[in-house]
């Protein structure tokens, strides 16, 4: 590519924010409450315990996956409790 072609492409580059496509959200998502600091702290402590029990280093990726697994397990138990009430 020549320099003039790159210059022309750069001039046409638009850096203004573009309208993002809206993602439909469920009523449960829209009415959801943000977690409290205590809940986030408990999640982090649970992730540290889970990583330590697996004898893994407490790296960011390991802690992130541990947090996801804790959230998934909590979500799964919430769903099963809801199903048993109906």
N, C-alpha and C positions, 0 to 999 in steps of 0.2 A: 504494500500500500504506500502511496506517495504521501508526502507531507501535506500537500494541498487537499487530498482526500480526507486525511485525518482532521485537518483544520475545518473543513466544511462539515464533517460529521460532528465535531465539537461545537461548532456554532449552532447547529440544529438541536443539540442536546438540551432538553428541558429539565431544569432542576426544581421546578415547582411541584408541590405535592399533587399527585394525581388522585382522582376520586377512586377510592378503594371499593371493591365489590362488597356489599353487605352480606355477612354470613347469617343465615336465619338462626335465631337462638330460641331455645325452648322457654316456656314460662318459668320452669324451675331455675334455669340459668339466669334469667332476667331478675328474678326475685331473690336470688342467692345472697347470702350475707358474707362479707369478707371475713376471713379468719382473724381471730384475735392474736395478739402477740404471744399469749400463753399457749395457744394452740400451735402456733408456728414453732415455738420453743420445744414443746412436747414432741412435735414431729421430728425436729432436728435431733433431739435426744434419743428418740426411738430409732432413728436411722443410724446414729453412732453405735447404739447397742447392737443393732442387727449386723452392721459391718464388723464390729469387734467379735461377735459370735461366729461369724463366718471366717475369722482370721484373715481379713483383708485389710490393706492399708486404708486409712480414712481419707481417700482422695475425693475430689469433687465429683468425678463420675460415679464412684462407688456409693457415695452418700446420696447422690441424685437418684440412682436406681433404687436404693433402699427406701428413699422417701416415696417414690412412685409405687413400690410394692406395698408399703404401709397404707398409702391412700387407696390403692386398688382393693386391698383386703378390707379396709373400713367401708368402702363403697359397696363391696359385695355383701358384707354383713348388714348394711343398711337396707339394701335391696331385698335380702331374704327376710328381714324383719317386716318390711312393708308388705311383701307377698303373703306372709303368714297372717297378717291382720285382715286381709281381704277375703 
